[in-house]
């Protein structure tokens, strides 16, 4: 085993994020499908999805490069009936986490825990069924609550609730913060809306106002090295001795965020990409032999650049524009 690979900017890759499918039983209005755009098709499995063997082979190869964590995503990864098998076959050296909408956690959370799942993120953008349905185009609110409880009961705690902050949900932030502070086993991850991936800039809100509000409300604040994130701890001085952690993921026009990124992403079709925001750097792993995986992984890491501050640079007007050195960069996905 070698140490982690680093790109030309000194950023070591220690984690991978693998989309297991682009299928989903929700239709969230903000979805960007891991940066690929809304590509969701029929709910039936397609031939282009990586098999369990493909996924495990990839993980076994990158384990040799010092990768010590994997997050399985989608689409909705729990639409994969072989998810428990994939988790169980993931190398023991890796922390395994999952991002899901939670509807399939009842009845499967315990099996996933037994298979080796360490943590779970559940998308929950509101605490009211009608508000939830407006954002997700789903009537599965109660099922999601059952899924969160099932995950906590199975020992997958703390369960991190993912909430995208944009015009539709900004008014729900305060009650969601209070919700995690009052319920043991829950944390909250507020995710900045990314208009460049969804094409709706009018839905954007000023994430700094959320930071400022939380800074005033929090009992203490910590900085997390990954992506230079801030964590706010609220309600710790309450009489019932609970309290909750709230973390903000704010990548938009954030050079510090990009400078601390240590992840490579894998699409459900078996392409590697070095950045969520870019699809001009997709690289196929071909027939996915171990040599092809290793070669592709090394090439993708070598090709990684910070999106803000390098791929996009700030002009004299304070706006970000494409760096001329990347103009006409050919796609490697063909």
C-alpha positions as a Markdown table, in Angstrom:
| # | Residue | x | y | z |
|---|---|---|---|---|
| 1 | Unk | 0.0 | 0.0 | 0.0 |
| 2 | Unk | 1.2 | 3.5 | -0.9 |
| 3 | Unk | 0.4 | 6.7 | 0.8 |
| 4 | Unk | -2.5 | 8.9 | -0.5 |
| 5 | Unk | -2.0 | 10.4 | -4.0 |
| 6 | Unk | -1.8 | 14.2 | -4.1 |
| 7 | Unk | -2.6 | 16.5 | -7.0 |
| 8 | Unk | -0.4 | 19.4 | -8.1 |
| 9 | Unk | -1.9 | 21.6 | -5.4 |
| 10 | Unk | -0.9 | 19.3 | -2.6 |
| 11 | Unk | -4.4 | 18.0 | -2.0 |
| 12 | Unk | -4.3 | 14.3 | -0.9 |
| 13 | Unk | -7.2 | 12.1 | -2.0 |
| 14 | Unk | -8.3 | 10.0 | 1.0 |
| 15 | Unk | -12.0 | 9.6 | 0.2 |
| 16 | Unk | -14.2 | 8.5 | -2.7 |
| 17 | Unk | -17.9 | 9.2 | -3.3 |
| 18 | Unk | -19.6 | 6.5 | -5.4 |
| 19 | Unk | -22.9 | 6.9 | -7.1 |
| 20 | Unk | -24.5 | 3.5 | -7.3 |
| 21 | Unk | -27.5 | 4.5 | -9.5 |
| 22 | Unk | -29.0 | 7.6 | -11.0 |
| 23 | Unk | -32.5 | 6.2 | -10.3 |
| 24 | Unk | -34.6 | 7.9 | -7.5 |
| 25 | Unk | -38.1 | 7.6 | -6.1 |
| 26 | Unk | -38.0 | 11.4 | -5.3 |
| 27 | Unk | -38.0 | 14.3 | -7.7 |
| 28 | Unk | -36.4 | 17.1 | -5.6 |
| 29 | Unk | -36.5 | 20.4 | -7.2 |
| 30 | Unk | -32.9 | 21.2 | -6.4 |
| 31 | Unk | -31.4 | 17.9 | -7.6 |
| 32 | Unk | -28.2 | 18.0 | -9.6 |
| 33 | Unk | -27.4 | 14.2 | -9.4 |
| 34 | Unk | -23.8 | 14.4 | -8.2 |
| 35 | Unk | -23.1 | 17.3 | -10.6 |
| 36 | Unk | -24.2 | 15.4 | -13.7 |
| 37 | Unk | -27.6 | 17.2 | -14.0 |
| 38 | Unk | -31.0 | 15.6 | -13.8 |
| 39 | Unk | -30.3 | 12.4 | -15.8 |
| 40 | Unk | -32.8 | 10.2 | -14.0 |
| 41 | Unk | -34.6 | 7.7 | -16.2 |
| 42 | Unk | -36.8 | 4.7 | -15.6 |
| 43 | Unk | -36.8 | 3.1 | -12.2 |
| 44 | Unk | -35.8 | -0.2 | -13.4 |
| 45 | Unk | -32.0 | -1.0 | -13.2 |
| 46 | Unk | -30.1 | -0.3 | -16.3 |
| 47 | Unk | -27.3 | -2.2 | -17.9 |
| 48 | Unk | -24.8 | 0.7 | -17.4 |
| 49 | Unk | -24.9 | 0.6 | -13.6 |
| 50 | Unk | -21.7 | -0.7 | -12.1 |
| 51 | Unk | -22.1 | -4.2 | -10.6 |
| 52 | Unk | -21.3 | -5.0 | -7.1 |
| 53 | Unk | -18.1 | -6.7 | -8.3 |
| 54 | Unk | -17.2 | -3.5 | -10.2 |
| 55 | Unk | -17.6 | -1.3 | -7.1 |
| 56 | Unk | -15.7 | -3.7 | -4.8 |
| 57 | Unk | -12.9 | -4.1 | -7.3 |
| 58 | Unk | -12.5 | -0.3 | -7.5 |
| 59 | Unk | -12.5 | 0.0 | -3.7 |
| 60 | Unk | -9.9 | -2.7 | -3.4 |
| 61 | Unk | -7.6 | -0.9 | -5.9 |
| 62 | Unk | -7.9 | 2.5 | -4.3 |
| 63 | Unk | -7.4 | 1.1 | -0.8 |
| 64 | Unk | -3.8 | 0.5 | -2.0 |
| 65 | Unk | -3.5 | 4.3 | -2.6 |
| 66 | Unk | -4.4 | 5.2 | 1.0 |
| 67 | Unk | -8.2 | 5.9 | 0.5 |
| 68 | Unk | -9.7 | 5.3 | 3.8 |
| 69 | Unk | -13.4 | 6.4 | 3.4 |
| 70 | Unk | -16.2 | 5.8 | 0.9 |
| 71 | Unk | -19.6 | 7.4 | 0.7 |
| 72 | Unk | -22.3 | 5.7 | -1.4 |
| 73 | Unk | -24.8 | 8.0 | -3.1 |
| 74 | Unk | -27.2 | 8.1 | -6.0 |
| 75 | Unk | -29.8 | 8.9 | -7.1 |
| 76 | Unk | -31.2 | 6.8 | -4.3 |
| 77 | Unk | -28.5 | 4.2 | -3.5 |
| 78 | Unk | -31.0 | 2.0 | -1.5 |
| 79 | Unk | -32.8 | 1.2 | -4.8 |
| 80 | Unk | -29.8 | -1.2 | -5.2 |
| 81 | Unk | -31.0 | -4.5 | -3.8 |
| 82 | Unk | -27.3 | -5.5 | -3.5 |
| 83 | Unk | -26.4 | -2.5 | -1.3 |
| 84 | Unk | -25.9 | -4.7 | 1.8 |
| 85 | Unk | -23.6 | -6.9 | -0.2 |
| 86 | Unk | -21.5 | -4.0 | -1.4 |
| 87 | Unk | -21.2 | -2.6 | 2.1 |
| 88 | Unk | -20.2 | -6.0 | 3.5 |
| 89 | Unk | -17.5 | -6.5 | 0.8 |
| 90 | Unk | -16.0 | -3.0 | 1.2 |
| 91 | Unk | -12.5 | -3.2 | 2.6 |
| 92 | Unk | -12.4 | -3.2 | 6.4 |
| 93 | Unk | -9.9 | -0.3 | 6.4 |
| 94 | Unk | -12.5 | 2.1 | 5.0 |
| 95 | Unk | -15.1 | 4.1 | 6.9 |
| 96 | Unk | -18.4 | 3.5 | 5.1 |
| 97 | Unk | -21.2 | 6.1 | 4.9 |
| 98 | Unk | -24.4 | 6.5 | 2.9 |
| 99 | Unk | -26.5 | 9.4 | 1.7 |
| 100 | Unk | -30.2 | 8.4 | 1.2 |
| 101 | Unk | -33.7 | 9.9 | 1.2 |
| 102 | Unk | -34.4 | 7.5 | 4.1 |
| 103 | Unk | -37.6 | 5.8 | 2.7 |
| 104 | Unk | -36.0 | 2.4 | 2.5 |
| 105 | Unk | -34.2 | 2.5 | 5.9 |
| 106 | Unk | -37.1 | 0.9 | 7.8 |
| 107 | Unk | -36.5 | -2.8 | 7.6 |
| 108 | Unk | -32.9 | -2.4 | 6.2 |
| 109 | Unk | -31.1 | -0.2 | 8.6 |
| 110 | Unk | -30.1 | -3.1 | 11.0 |
| 111 | Unk | -28.9 | -5.2 | 8.1 |
| 112 | Unk | -26.8 | -2.3 | 6.8 |
| 113 | Unk | -25.3 | -1.7 | 10.2 |
| 114 | Unk | -24.5 | -5.5 | 10.5 |
| 115 | Unk | -22.9 | -5.4 | 7.0 |
| 116 | Unk | -20.5 | -2.6 | 8.1 |
| 117 | Unk | -22.2 | 0.7 | 7.5 |
| 118 | Unk | -20.8 | 3.3 | 9.9 |
| 119 | Unk | -22.9 | 6.4 | 9.2 |
| 120 | Unk | -25.9 | 7.7 | 7.2 |
| 121 | Unk | -27.0 | 11.0 | 5.9 |
| 122 | Unk | -30.7 | 11.4 | 5.3 |
| 123 | Unk | -32.2 | 14.1 | 3.1 |
| 124 | Unk | -34.8 | 16.0 | 5.1 |
| 125 | Unk | -35.6 | 19.5 | 3.9 |
| 126 | Unk | -38.6 | 20.4 | 6.1 |
| 127 | Unk | -40.5 | 19.3 | 9.2 |
| 128 | Unk | -44.0 | 19.8 | 7.7 |
| 129 | Unk | -45.5 | 17.2 | 5.3 |
| 130 | Unk | -46.8 | 19.8 | 2.9 |
| 131 | Unk | -43.5 | 21.8 | 2.9 |
| 132 | Unk | -41.6 | 18.5 | 2.4 |
| 133 | Unk | -43.8 | 17.5 | -0.5 |
| 134 | Unk | -43.3 | 20.8 | -2.2 |
| 135 | Unk | -39.5 | 20.4 | -2.3 |
| 136 | Unk | -39.3 | 16.6 | -2.9 |
| 137 | Unk | -42.4 | 16.1 | -5.0 |
| 138 | Unk | -43.0 | 13.1 | -2.7 |
| 139 | Unk | -45.6 | 12.1 | -0.2 |
| 140 | Unk | -43.1 | 10.1 | 1.8 |
| 141 | Unk | -42.6 | 12.4 | 4.7 |
| 142 | Unk | -43.8 | 10.0 | 7.4 |
| 143 | Unk | -41.7 | 7.2 | 5.8 |
| 144 | Unk | -38.6 | 9.4 | 6.0 |
| 145 | Unk | -39.2 | 10.0 | 9.7 |
| 146 | Unk | -39.5 | 6.3 | 10.2 |
| 147 | Unk | -36.2 | 5.8 | 8.3 |
| 148 | Unk | -34.4 | 8.3 | 10.5 |
| 149 | Unk | -35.7 | 6.6 | 13.7 |
| 150 | Unk | -34.7 | 3.2 | 12.2 |
| 151 | Unk | -31.2 | 4.4 | 11.6 |
| 152 | Unk | -30.8 | 5.8 | 15.1 |
| 153 | Unk | -32.2 | 2.6 | 16.6 |
| 154 | Unk | -29.8 | 0.5 | 14.5 |
| 155 | Unk | -26.8 | 2.4 | 15.9 |
| 156 | Unk | -26.1 | 4.4 | 12.8 |
| 157 | Unk | -26.0 | 7.5 | 15.0 |
| 158 | Unk | -25.4 | 10.3 | 14.9 |
| 159 | Unk | -27.7 | 10.5 | 11.8 |
| 160 | Unk | -26.9 | 13.6 | 9.8 |
| 161 | Unk | -30.0 | 15.3 | 8.3 |
| 162 | Unk | -29.1 | 17.0 | 5.0 |
| 163 | Unk | -31.0 | 20.2 | 4.2 |
| 164 | Unk | -30.4 | 22.2 | 1.1 |
| 165 | Unk | -30.8 | 25.9 | 1.9 |
| 166 | Unk | -32.5 | 27.9 | -0.8 |
| 167 | Unk | -35.6 | 30.1 | -1.2 |
| 168 | Unk | -38.0 | 27.2 | -0.7 |
| 169 | Unk | -36.4 | 26.1 | 2.6 |
| 170 | Unk | -34.7 | 29.1 | 4.2 |
| 171 | Unk | -37.7 | 29.7 | 6.4 |
| 172 | Unk | -37.4 | 26.2 | 7.9 |
| 173 | Unk | -33.8 | 26.4 | 9.1 |
| 174 | Unk | -34.5 | 27.6 | 12.6 |
| 175 | Unk | -37.0 | 24.9 | 13.4 |
| 176 | Unk | -34.7 | 22.3 | 11.9 |
| 177 | Unk | -31.8 | 23.5 | 14.1 |
| 178 | Unk | -34.1 | 23.2 | 17.2 |
| 179 | Unk | -35.2 | 19.8 | 16.0 |
| 180 | Unk | -31.7 | 18.3 | 16.1 |
| 181 | Unk | -30.9 | 20.1 | 19.3 |
| 182 | Unk | -33.9 | 18.5 | 21.0 |
| 183 | Unk | -33.5 | 15.0 | 19.6 |
| 184 | Unk | -30.5 | 12.9 | 20.6 |
| 185 | Unk | -28.7 | 11.0 | 17.9 |
| 186 | Unk | -29.3 | 13.7 | 15.2 |
| 187 | Unk | -27.1 | 16.3 | 13.5 |
| 188 | Unk | -27.8 | 18.8 | 10.8 |
| 189 | Unk | -25.9 | 19.5 | 7.6 |
| 190 | Unk | -27.0 | 22.7 | 5.9 |
| 191 | Unk | -26.0 | 22.5 | 2.2 |
| 192 | Unk | -25.6 | 25.7 | 0.2 |
| 193 | Unk | -27.7 | 25.7 | -2.9 |
| 194 | Unk | -25.6 | 25.5 | -6.1 |
| 195 | Unk | -27.3 | 27.5 | -8.8 |
| 196 | Unk | -24.6 | 26.7 | -11.4 |
| 197 | Unk | -25.7 | 23.0 | -11.3 |
| 198 | Unk | -29.4 | 23.5 | -11.3 |
| 199 | Unk | -30.0 | 26.6 | -13.5 |
| 200 | Unk | -32.2 | 28.5 | -11.1 |
| 201 | Unk | -30.1 | 31.4 | -9.7 |
| 202 | Unk | -33.2 | 33.1 | -8.4 |
| 203 | Unk | -33.5 | 30.4 | -5.8 |
| 204 | Unk | -30.2 | 31.4 | -4.2 |
| 205 | Unk | -29.9 | 32.8 | -0.6 |
| 206 | Unk | -27.0 | 34.4 | 1.2 |
| 207 | Unk | -25.4 | 31.6 | 3.1 |
| 208 | Unk | -23.3 | 34.1 | 5.2 |
| 209 | Unk | -26.5 | 35.2 | 6.9 |
| 210 | Unk | -27.0 | 31.6 | 8.0 |
| 211 | Unk | -23.5 | 31.5 | 9.3 |
| 212 | Unk | -24.0 | 34.8 | 11.2 |
| 213 | Unk | -27.2 | 33.6 | 12.7 |
| 214 | Unk | -25.7 | 30.3 | 13.9 |
| 215 | Unk | -22.6 | 32.0 | 15.3 |
| 216 | Unk | -24.9 | 34.1 | 17.6 |
| 217 | Unk | -27.0 | 31.1 | 18.6 |
| 218 | Unk | -24.2 | 28.5 | 19.1 |
| 219 | Unk | -22.7 | 27.7 | 22.4 |
| 220 | Unk | -19.4 | 26.9 | 20.6 |
| 221 | Unk | -18.0 | 26.8 | 17.1 |
| 222 | Unk | -15.4 | 24.4 | 15.7 |
| 223 | Unk | -13.6 | 24.3 | 12.4 |
| 224 | Unk | -13.4 | 21.0 | 10.5 |
| 225 | Unk | -10.4 | 20.5 | 8.3 |
| 226 | Unk | -12.3 | 18.9 | 5.4 |
| 227 | Unk | -13.4 | 21.6 | 3.1 |
| 228 | Unk | -12.7 | 24.2 | 5.8 |
| 229 | Unk | -16.2 | 23.7 | 7.2 |
| 230 | Unk | -17.6 | 25.2 | 10.4 |
| 231 | Unk | -19.5 | 23.3 | 13.0 |
| 232 | Unk | -22.0 | 25.0 | 15.3 |
| 233 | Unk | -23.0 | 23.4 | 18.6 |
| 234 | Unk | -26.4 | 24.6 | 19.8 |
| 235 | Unk | -28.5 | 23.9 | 22.9 |
| 236 | Unk | -25.7 | 22.4 | 25.0 |
| 237 | Unk | -26.6 | 24.6 | 27.9 |
| 238 | Unk | -30.2 | 23.5 | 28.0 |
| 239 | Unk | -31.7 | 21.9 | 31.1 |
| 240 | Unk | -32.3 | 18.6 | 29.5 |
| 241 | Unk | -28.5 | 18.2 | 28.7 |
| 242 | Unk | -29.1 | 17.6 | 25.0 |
| 243 | Unk | -27.9 | 19.8 | 22.2 |
| 244 | Unk | -27.1 | 19.4 | 18.6 |
| 245 | Unk | -24.4 | 20.0 | 16.0 |
| 246 | Unk | -25.0 | 22.0 | 12.8 |
| 247 | Unk | -22.5 | 22.0 | 10.0 |
| 248 | Unk | -22.7 | 24.2 | 6.9 |
| 249 | Unk | -21.4 | 23.0 | 3.5 |
| 250 | Unk | -20.8 | 26.2 | 1.5 |
| 251 | Unk | -18.8 | 25.5 | -1.7 |
| 252 | Unk | -20.0 | 28.3 | -3.9 |
| 253 | Unk | -17.3 | 30.8 | -4.7 |
| 254 | Unk | -15.3 | 29.4 | -1.7 |
| 255 | Unk | -11.6 | 29.0 | -2.5 |
| 256 | Unk | -10.9 | 27.6 | 1.0 |
| 257 | Unk | -13.5 | 24.9 | 0.5 |
| 258 | Unk | -11.9 | 23.8 | -2.8 |
| 259 | Unk | -8.4 | 24.0 | -1.4 |
| 260 | Unk | -9.3 | 21.4 | 1.2 |
| 261 | Unk | -11.1 | 18.9 | -1.0 |
| 262 | Unk | -9.8 | 15.4 | -0.8 |
| 263 | Unk | -12.4 | 13.4 | -2.7 |
| 264 | Unk | -12.7 | 11.8 | -6.1 |
| 265 | Unk | -16.2 | 10.9 | -7.4 |
| 266 | Unk | -17.4 | 7.9 | -9.3 |
| 267 | Unk | -20.5 | 8.0 | -11.5 |
| 268 | Unk | -22.9 | 5.1 | -11.6 |
| 269 | Unk | -21.6 | 4.2 | -15.1 |
| 270 | Unk | -18.0 | 3.8 | -13.8 |
| 271 | Unk | -16.5 | 7.2 | -14.8 |
| 272 | Unk | -14.2 | 9.0 | -12.4 |
| 273 | Unk | -14.3 | 12.8 | -11.9 |
| 274 | Unk | -12.1 | 14.9 | -9.8 |
| 275 | Unk | -14.7 | 17.7 | -9.0 |
| 276 | Unk | -18.4 | 17.8 | -8.5 |
| 277 | Unk | -18.8 | 20.9 | -10.6 |
| 278 | Unk | -16.9 | 19.6 | -13.6 |
| 279 | Unk | -17.9 | 17.1 | -16.3 |
| 280 | Unk | -15.2 | 17.9 | -18.8 |
| 281 | Unk | -12.8 | 15.7 | -16.8 |
| 282 | Unk | -14.7 | 12.5 | -16.8 |
| 283 | Unk | -12.5 | 9.4 | -17.3 |
| 284 | Unk | -13.8 | 5.9 | -18.0 |
| 285 | Unk | -12.3 | 2.9 | -16.3 |
| 286 | Unk | -12.9 | 0.9 | -19.4 |
| 287 | Unk | -13.5 | -2.8 | -18.7 |
| 288 | Unk | -12.5 | -2.1 | -15.1 |
| 289 | Unk | -9.5 | -4.3 | -14.8 |
| 290 | Unk | -7.4 | -3.6 | -11.8 |
| 291 | Unk | -4.7 | -2.1 | -14.0 |
| 292 | Unk | -7.3 | 0.2 | -15.8 |
| 293 | Unk | -8.7 | 1.3 | -12.5 |
| 294 | Unk | -5.3 | 2.2 | -11.1 |
| 295 | Unk | -4.3 | 4.0 | -14.3 |
| 296 | Unk | -7.5 | 6.0 | -14.4 |
| 297 | Unk | -7.4 | 6.8 | -10.7 |
| 298 | Unk | -3.9 | 8.1 | -10.9 |
| 299 | Unk | -4.8 | 10.2 | -14.0 |
| 300 | Unk | -7.9 | 11.7 | -12.3 |
| 301 | Unk | -6.0 | 12.7 | -9.2 |
| 302 | Unk | -3.1 | 14.2 | -11.3 |
| 303 | Unk | -5.7 | 16.2 | -13.2 |
| 304 | Unk | -7.6 | 17.6 | -10.2 |
| 305 | Unk | -7.6 | 21.4 | -9.7 |
| 306 | Unk | -9.5 | 23.5 | -7.2 |
| 307 | Unk | -12.7 | 24.7 | -8.9 |
| 308 | Unk | -12.7 | 28.1 | -7.4 |
| 309 | Unk | -9.3 | 29.9 | -7.4 |
| 310 | Unk | -7.9 | 27.8 | -10.3 |
| 311 | Unk | -10.5 | 26.4 | -12.8 |
| 312 | Unk | -12.5 | 29.5 | -12.1 |
| 313 | Unk | -10.7 | 32.7 | -11.2 |
| 314 | Unk | -11.9 | 36.0 | -9.9 |
| 315 | Unk | -11.9 | 38.9 | -12.3 |
| 316 | Unk | -11.5 | 42.6 | -11.7 |
| 317 | Unk | -15.2 | 42.9 | -11.0 |
| 318 | Unk | -15.1 | 40.3 | -8.3 |
| 319 | Unk | -16.9 | 37.7 | -10.4 |
| 320 | Unk | -15.6 | 34.2 | -11.2 |
| 321 | Unk | -14.9 | 33.3 | -14.8 |
| 322 | Unk | -13.3 | 30.3 | -16.6 |
| 323 | Unk | -9.5 | 30.3 | -16.4 |
| 324 | Unk | -8.2 | 30.7 | -20.0 |
| 325 | Unk | -5.7 | 27.8 | -19.5 |
| 326 | Unk | -8.7 | 25.5 | -19.3 |
| 327 | Unk | -10.6 | 26.9 | -22.4 |
| 328 | Unk | -11.2 | 24.1 | -24.9 |
| 329 | Unk | -10.2 | 21.3 | -22.5 |
| 330 | Unk | -11.5 | 18.2 | -24.2 |
| 331 | Unk | -13.7 | 15.8 | -22.4 |
| 332 | Unk | -12.2 | 12.3 | -21.8 |
| 333 | Unk | -15.6 | 10.6 | -21.3 |
| 334 | Unk | -15.9 | 9.4 | -24.9 |
